[in-house]
């Protein structure tokens, strides 16, 4: 075996060009598969395996009937479900809030999680350093200001060795860090908070005039582990007892019944409604199939190259057989060469995968840094990654090495010993056009077409998402975020500072308009409220009657006068808020809504002048606020590329709803001067209010482009596009290599043709004719496969048909052009053969 290994190394070293091309092809394909395997493992396989091993289940609550009004849980409801032990052996509660987090003058808005003391034990998570919360710290209203930092926060702070025991500030209050979560996260979701706090600090985070953990507050989500022997099927049968308990006083209201819903833990936990994550498994299957198809194309390519190389080694193999070597010994020798190629490709491919992941993270570093949560997927390499690479190497070596090894060792000793180098073993038009090597080449063209078409579909969908018209003007403006988190500031003091901020911004040279708002487009800080027509009472709505559901949810935003002008949102009817409504408290309550909410509330009736009432999205909606008059209708913004319909919008004037967290929108006359105006504004704001940190200051277009949804779409387009380019490159290499080898083998024939009077154009036509025939056959077979692949990917595509003609025609034209070019270059060289020299050498 050792002698075979040494001989294989010598043979590969004697052909550096072939070895280099083969190793690089394998490295690219194995690198693509390694990267895709990490994603599928981290986002799909590992969570599914963990959830099943730990028997995890998530709880949701919804109103009975067709409306399915979802909300969170109150702390008493959590206690009742936890104490019942009907379904779970242990149940944990958690909730999220966005707060100003940081230290040493470096602050930003971050996702903060509040959890019960058993949350981490339910997930079977151990602290990386320090400890988790105690039962006393998580007891309601215990007020222990302690925190657990995420691993990503520790990294972002510079990996300080003394973080545990130090202080970080959350909402301008000090918290002592008692632990650091592990690198793979302390969350059931693929995303998690920057900081965890005990439920005992709920009043400080969710506080207000009411009790944050009282019976009428619903900020919690629930996750638990099933009792032994309980599954989703029989757990739903046990819900009857728990539902009856939750709907009975004092926990529930029999006239407004609710029910529990059980689901597996979500991969992206962003709301109190069960997320539709059915796309994850198909996406994982498609991504894996795409990566494996790239490896298949490379294997076909290498099999062709090995068979072509084997033709030149038939005399060598015949000599070894005549000297007593067995066929198995020769096959073993050739397989060892294939394994060496695959091993080298696997090592370089793993390095390529690491480099690709690093490049993608660097490419999107600013986007992920702007996110208010961290990704909990572990990026480290372990034995499973190594095993996957080894399996890919072994499988690819067998795929491209075993068949050629068997074929080229099936020799005729007499004929092979007499044959001149490069002389073909057989002839005929059929063998020249449809031999095994040419069939492999056509299969390679077919699979490359599938990959190119699939990549084209996802790239087209990515571009459509990026080009989505949001309903406002992104360019020519910027956004600045400040949060007056000082607890000593009254609402009046905050309002005075905000008005001074607005006046200073509007007076800057080059600024055409400025406005304040409680949120910014393409932001995860959405505040949902239920909107009722005047005179209605949410408690009177019959949940079983869908026709009476006249209380839609809307995104609630507080704005100042000039907000719509600054963002370029058209005012369709009515008027904007007045200066008094934007700055002075009290007065007549007014609101502006978008056209979709107007239709949902009033149908075809005139909405301006009508009255509505609101109720917080965290409540059951049984106690609407005071009536509010609609004074204007705007065009509906659309900021989510994954939602076909824009959410309803409901705007209130800043003077009537005090806001400590505020976004300043500024529009400039000259977009090229945006950076200069932003720099001037930053200095002015620091001088105006040095104690309030600037949490965000950037052009609005940059903020929108860094939206997480758009980032994921863009990354998907890059990954699938890169896979298509790799497939195209492999097809070109394979076709060019085969045609070049074929020309070498037909040198004598071509020399005779030219000697007998054939013109260079005739020789070119003969060679290209064969290439055109094979390309047409490969594209025809690939078309059938591509349409099937498009149908499979239909659920993953964003506003793109699975039979998209642009992607289909584009893939066919690009592939055909490159393949024919790969045929043309060797054919052109064949026309320059000198028949005298060729025949003399023969």
SELUM-203908 format. One record per residue (C-alpha): residue in one letter; x, y, z. Coordinates in steps of 0.2 Angstrom, whole numbers, plus 5000, padded with zeros to 4 digits. Example, Ala and Ser with C-alpha at 12.3 -4.5 7.8 and 13.67 -1.06 7.14 Angstrom:
<recs>
A506249785039S506849955036
</recs>
This chain:
<recs>
X500050005000X501450125004X502250094987X500650124979X500450294988X502250344983X501950294965X500250394965X501150544972X502450534958X501150514944X500150664951X501750764952X502150714934X500550804928X500550964938X499251054926X498050914928X498350894947X498151084950X496451094940X495750934948X496250994966X495551174963X493851104956X493650994971X494151124983X492851244976X491451114977X491951044994X492051215001X490251254994X489651095002X490551135019X489751305020X488051245016X488151105028X488651225042X487051335038X485851185037X486651105053X486551265063X484851325057X483851175054X484651005059X485451045076X483951145083X482751005077X483850865086X484050975101X482151005103X481750825101X483050765113X482450895126X480650875122X480451065120X478751145116X478251325114X476551395120X475451525112X473751585117X472351645104X470551695105X469351555100X468551575083X469051635066X469951795071X471351705081X471951855090X473651805098X474451885113X475751845126X475451775143X475251865160X476251805175X474751725184X474351625168X476151565168X476051515186X474451425183X475051325168X476751285176X475851225192X474651105182X475950985177X474750915164X475950945149X477650995155X478850935168X479551115168X478951275161X479951435159X479351615155X480351745145X480051905136X480952035126X481152225126X482352345116X483352455127X484852565127X486352455133X488152495135X489552565145X490952685145X490152805133X489752665120X487852635119X486652565107X484852495106X484952305110X483752165112X483552125131X482851965137X481951945154X481751765160X481151655174X482551575185X482251405176X482351465158X484151405155X483951245164X482451205153X483551235138X484951135146X486151275144X487651305155X488451475158X490151495149X490751595163X489951645180X488251585184X486351605179X484951685189X484351625206X482451595211X482551745222X483251865208X481851805196X480451835209X479251965203X479752145210X481252075218X482352215210X484052125209X484952225196X486052085189X486252035171X486951895160X487951955144X487851865128X489451795121X489351915106X489152065118X490752005127X491652005110X490952175105X491552245121X493352195117X493252025126X493652095144X494351975156X493452075170X491752085163X490951975176X490752085192X490852245181X489352355178X488452385162X487052515160X485252465154X484052615152X485352715161X485252605176X486752505182X486752315182X488052195188X488652055176X488551885184X488851775169X489151755151X488151645140X488951515129X489551545111X488051445104X486851555113X485651535127X484051545117X482851425108X482951535093X484351565080X484351745086X484451805104X484651955116X486252045119X485852045138X484751935149X483952005165X482851915178X481051935179X481252025195X481752175185X480152175174X479452335181X481052435177X481052365159X479252355155X478652475168X477452615168X475952655178X475352475179X476052315186X477252245172X476852065179X475052095184X473552005178X473152125165X474852135157X475352005144X477252025140X477751835142X478151695131X478251515137X479351365133X479351205142X479951015141X478650885139X478250765153X478850585151X477850495138X476950655132X477050705113X476250845103X474850725098X474250675116X474750845123X473350925114X472150805122X472750865139X472451055134X470551045139X470951045157X472151185156X471051295144X469651275156X470651335170X471351485160X469651545155X468851535172X468951685184X470051765190X471251715176X470051735161X468451795155X467151665150X466351795138X468051815129X468751635129X470551595123X471451425120X473251365121X474151315105X475751205106X477151215092X478951165091X480051305097X480251435082X481951465074X481651655073X480751705089X480151875085X478251885090X476851815101X476051735085X476751565079X477951595065X477651515048X479351425046X478851295034X480151375022X481651315032X481651135028X481251155009X482651295009X483851175018X483451035005X483651154990X485251224997X485951055000X485350984983X486151134975X487851114984X487850924980X487450964962X488951074961X489950924968X489150814955X489650924941X491350924947X491350734949X490750714931X492150844926X493450744934X492850574928X492950644911X494750714914X495250544922X494550444907X495450564895X497050544905X496850364906X496850344887X498650414886X499050284900X498350134892X500050074885X500750104903X499349994910X499549864897X501449844901X501049834920X499749694916X500949604905X502249604918X501049514930X500049654939X498249604942X496849714937X496349744955X498049814959X497949934944X496149994950X496850014968X498250114961X497150234951X495950244966X497350294978X497750434965X495850494966X495850484985X497450594985X496650724974X495050724984X496050735001X496950884994X495350964988X494550935004X495851015015X495951165003X494051165002X493851175021X495051325021X494051395006X492451375016X493151465032X493751605020X492051615012X491151625029X492451755035X492151855019X490251845020X490351905038X491552045034X490452095019X488952105031X489852155047X489052325047X487352255044X487452125058X488152255069X486652365066X485552225071X484852235089X485052055093X486451925090X486451765080X486651615091X487251485078X488951425083X490351455069X491651335076X492351185068X492151015077X492250835073X490650835064X491250955052X492850855049X491850695047X490750785034X492250845024X492950665025X491350595019X491350715004X493150675000X492750485000X491150504991X491850614977X493350504975X492350354972X491150454961X492450514949X493750384951X492950214952X492150214935X493650274925X494750154934X493750004929X493550074911X495350114908X495949944915X494849844903X496249834890X496749724875X498549694878X499049654860X498149804853X498649924867X500449874866X500449914847X499450074848X500450234845X500250374859X498650464856X497850344844X496050314848X495450134852X493950144841X493150254829X491550294821X490350444821X489350374836X490850344847X491550514843X489950604848X489150494861X490450394869X490450384888X491550534889X490450634878X488950574888X489750634904X490050804896X488250814891X487650764908X488850904915X488051034904X486350974909X486650994928X487651154925X486051224917X484951174932X486151264944X486251414933X484451424931X484151404950X485451534954X484551654942X482951624950X483651674967X484651814961X483151884952X482151864968X483451954978X483552094966X481652114966X481652124985X483052254985X482152354972X480452354981X479652524982X479452555001X478152694998X479352835004X480952914998X482552835004X483852954996X484253125001X483953105020X484653035036X484052975052X484753005070X484152905085X484152975103X483452895119X483153015134X483352875146X483752975161X482352935174X482453105182X481853185166X479953225166X478853215150X478853405149X480753405150X480853275137X479653365126X480653535127X482253445122X481453365107X480753525101X482453605103X483153465093X481853485080X482153675078X484053655078X483953525064X482753625053X483953775054X485453685048X486053745031X485553635017X484053555027X482353575018X481353485032X481553385048X480353285058X480253175074X479552995075X479452855088X480052735075X480952725058X480452625043X481252445041X481452435060X481052295071X480352415085X478552395079X477152445091X475552355087X473852425092X472052375089X470952515081X469052515084X467752615075X466952745086X465652685097X466152505096X466752405111X467952265109X467152155122X465552155112X466452075097X465951895094X467551795091X466551665083X465851785070X467151835057X465951965050X466052065066X467952075067X468052265065X469652295076X471152265065X472952285071X473952435065X475752485067X475652635080X476952775077X477052945085X477653085073X477853275072X477253395059X478153375043X478553185045X477653135028X478453285019X480153235025X479953055020X479053085004X477452995009X475953064999X474553135009X472953075000X471553165010X471353285024X472853375032X474453355042X474553385060X474653565066X476153635075X475153645091X474653465090X476453415087X477153515102X475853545115X475053415126X473153395128X471853465116X470753375104X471353195100X471853175082X472653035071X473153005053X472952825045X473452745029X472352695015X472252515019X471752545037X470452665031X469652525020X469752395034X468852515046X467652605035X467552515018X467052635005X466452775017X467352935019X468652905033X469153095036X468153165051X467652985057X468152935075X469152785081X469752715098X471352615101X471952485113X473752415116X474252265107X474752185123X472952185130X471452085126X470652245118X469152255130X469452435136X469752555121X470552725124X469652885122X468952925104X470152995091X469653095076X470453045059X471053205050X472153135036X472452985025X474152935018X474752815005X475252645013X477152625016X477752445012X479352405021X479352215022X479952115007X479151955013X477452015016X476352035001X475152165010X475752315019X475352325037X474052455043X474752615049X474152725063X474952895067X474753005082X475453185085X477053195096X476253325108X474853205113X475953045116X477653075125X479052975118X480852955126X481552855112X481452965096X482052965078X482553125070X482253125051X483153255041X482953295022X484253385013X484153484997X485753414989X485953224992X487853234989X487953345005X487153225016X488753165025X489253345028X487553395035X487553245046X489253275053X488753455057X487153395065X488053265076X489153405083X487653515086X486753385095X488253345106X488353525111X486453545113X486253385125X487953305129X487153185142X486053105129X487052975118X486752965099X486252785096X486152795077X486652925064X486752875046X485852905029X484152835028X484552735013X485952645022X484852605037X483552535025X484852425015X485452355032X483752285036X483952105041X482652045029X483552125014X485252065021X484651885021X483951905004X485551984997X486651845005X485551714998X485751794981X487651804983X487751614989X486651544975X487451664962X489151604967X488551424966X487951454948X489551534943X490551384950X489451264940X489751374925X491651374927X491651184930X490651164914X491851274904X493351174911X492651014907X492051044890X493751134885X494750994893X493750864883X493850954867X495650994868X496050804872X494950754857X495850874846X497550794851X496850624848X496250674831X497850764825X498250634813X496550634805X496450824804X498150824796X497650704783X496050804780X497050964777X498350874766X496850814755X496250994753X495151024767X495051214772X495251274790X493351324789X492951144785X493951084800X493151214811X491451164806X491750974809X492351004826X491051134831X489551034823X489950904836X490051024850X488351104845X487550934844X488150894862X487651064869X485951054862X485650874869X486350934886X485251094887X483750994882X484050874896X484451014908X482851104903X481750964910X482750954926X482751144928X480851164927X480751024940X481951114951X481051274949X479451194954X480251134970X480951304974X479351394971X478951424989X480651494992X480551624978X480151804981X479051874967X479851764954X478951634944X479751454945X479651464926X480451634925X480851664906X482251784910X483151664921X482751514909X483351604893X484751694902X485451524909X485251444892X486151584883X487551604895X487951414896X487751384878X488951534874X490251484886X490151294881X490251344863X491751454866X492551314875X492351204860X492851344848X494551374856X495251194853X494451194836X495251354831X496951274836X496551124826X496451224810X498251274812X498951104811X500351084799X499950914789X501750894784X502450894802X501050794808X501150654795X503050654796X502950624815X501650484812
</recs>
